[in-house]
Amino acid sequence: MKPTFIADAMLGRLAKSLRMLGYDVLYRAGIDDNELKRVALREKRVALTRDHEIAETRLPIRVVLVESDHLDEQLKQVVSELALSYADGLFTRCLVCNAPVEDVARSEVEDLVPPYVFETQERFARCSGCGKIYWPATHVERAKEWIERVLGDGVRERPPGPEGGPETQRTPYDDPETPSGRANHDEEDQP
């Protein structure tokens, strides 16, 4: 089963980056330590923290003490320490509110996106929580390049799945026929 997370107030960019990889990560900038631990316990979430006091809790929760101040190193640590897979979950969660994004017909977003975007893009997705509209523009490639630089190969191609899938599987953006590609259109939402 894919782990879910809750991140402390110091790890907003890490939370957003894990969402980019397809992970459910709760994050509230003002959350206090006790609430973070209660939510982790109640919802069986892995607590991500830079706070040694949270990491030393006696509660029966899984905690990852994030060692670095640098986002690249934080992401690498969490993915490595928890052996997270990421290629098949890219861009499937809203970076803003954490809800899943779902494909939406192009005709449904005409009045919700800038005219140029509507004219130049074929695929769109909508956040099931906040309604934010996503599309695969050039920043998606930049985000993939960043992920590859930080985590290594595997974003564009990955080994066959455990159920004997095709020799090489690709992310939704690598297959123009796949309608499940996602992107975030706000530059400030990128790590």
N, C-alpha and C positions, 0 to 999 in steps of 0.2 A: 504494500500500500504506500502511496506517495505521501511523504510527510507534509504536515502543515506547520506554519511558524507564527510566532509573534515576536516582533522586534522592539527593542527598547528605544527610548527617545533619541539616542545617539546614532541610530542606524537607519535613518530614513532613506538614504541613497541605496544602501544594501537591500532594504525591503523592496524598493522599486526595481532593482536589478534582478532580484529573485522572482518577482512578478513577471518580468520580461522573459524569464526562463520558463514560466508557466506554473510557478508555485504560489499557493495560497498563503499570503503573508499579511497578518494583521499589523497595522502600524498606526499609532496615534502619538503625535509629537508630545503631548502633555501627560502621557500615561505614567502613573507612579509605580514604583517597584512592586508594591503589594498587589496592585491590580493586575500587573503583568503576570505575576506568578499565579494568581487566582485563575486568570483566563487560560494560561498554559495548562494548569491542572484540570480545570473543568472541561476544556475542549481538546485535551491531549495534544497540545501544540508544542513544538520544540521552541524553547525560549532562546532568542539570539540577543546577546548582551555584551557590552564592554565593561559592565559593572561587576566587580569581584564579589560584592555582597549578594547580588542576585545569583551569580554562579555558584556560590557556596550555600545555597538554600538547602534546607533539610527536607523540603517537600519532594514527593516522588515525581519529579518532572525532569525531562531531558533538557539540558542547558548546554549551549555552545558559547564559550567565552571567546568572543572575537578579539583577536590579539592586536591587529593593526589599525591605524587611523586611516589608512589608504584603501579606497574602494576596491581597486583591483586585487589587492592582497586579501581583503575581507571576503570577496566573492570566491576567490580561489580556495581559501581556507574552508569555507562552509561547504562548497561543492565537493572538495576532497575529503573532508572529515566525515561527511554524511554519505559519500558515494552517490551523489545526486546525478541522475541522468537529465538531459536538458534538450536534446535535439528535437524530440517530438512534441515538446510543450511550448516552443517559442511563440511569443505574442498571442497567447490564448487567454490572458487575464488583463484586466484594466490596470494600467499603471497608477491611476489616480485613486480608485476606490476598491480595487482588488477583486471585483466580481468577474465572472467569465464573460468573454466577448463572444458574440454569435454573428454568423454571416447574416447580411441583410441585403435585400434586393437593391440594386443601383437606383431604381426609380423611387425608392423610399427615402433616399438621402439628398435628392436634388436640391431641396430648399434648406438643407442643413450643413452643406459644405460650400466653400467658395466656388464660383463658376468655373475657374480654371481647373480646379481639382476634379470637379464633376466631368469636365470635358476630357481630361487626360487619364482618368483612372477608371478601371472596369470593376474592381472588387472593393467591397466595403464590409466593415463589421461594426457592430454596435455593442457597447457595454450593456449588459443586462441589468446593471445596478444604476449607474448614473446617466446612461444614455449617450456617453461620449462616442463619437464616430471615429473610426480608424480606417486607414488605407495604406497600401504598401508603396511609399514614396522612397526617395533616395536615402533618407535617414535610416531606413530598415537595413540597407546594405552597410551603412556605417555602424549600426548597432551590432550586426553580425560580425563585422570585422573586429570590433572591440571585444566581443565575446570570444572569438577565435584567438585573439591576441592574449587575452587573460586566461582562458581555459584550455586552449589548444584546439586541435582539429575536432570535428564532430558536429559543427553547426550546419554545414552544407551537406555533408555525407556522413553516414555512420554505419557501423557494421550491421548485418542482418539481425532482426529481432529474435527473441527466444523461441518464437513459434515458426521459425523457418521462412521468414519473409523473403522478399527479393534480395538479390545479392547486394544491392546498394539502395538504401532508402534515403529520401531527401526531405527537407523541411517543406512546409506548404509554399513558401516563396520560390522554391527552386522549380516547382512544377506549375506552369501557368494554367494548367487545366484544373488544379486543385482549388476549390472555392474557399478553403479554410485559412488562407493567409491573413495575417493581421499586421497592423502597423500603428504606431502612435504618431499623430500628426503635429504634436506640439514639441518644438525643439527643446524647450526647457524641461520636458519630461524625460529626456535622454540622459543617461549617466555621464 
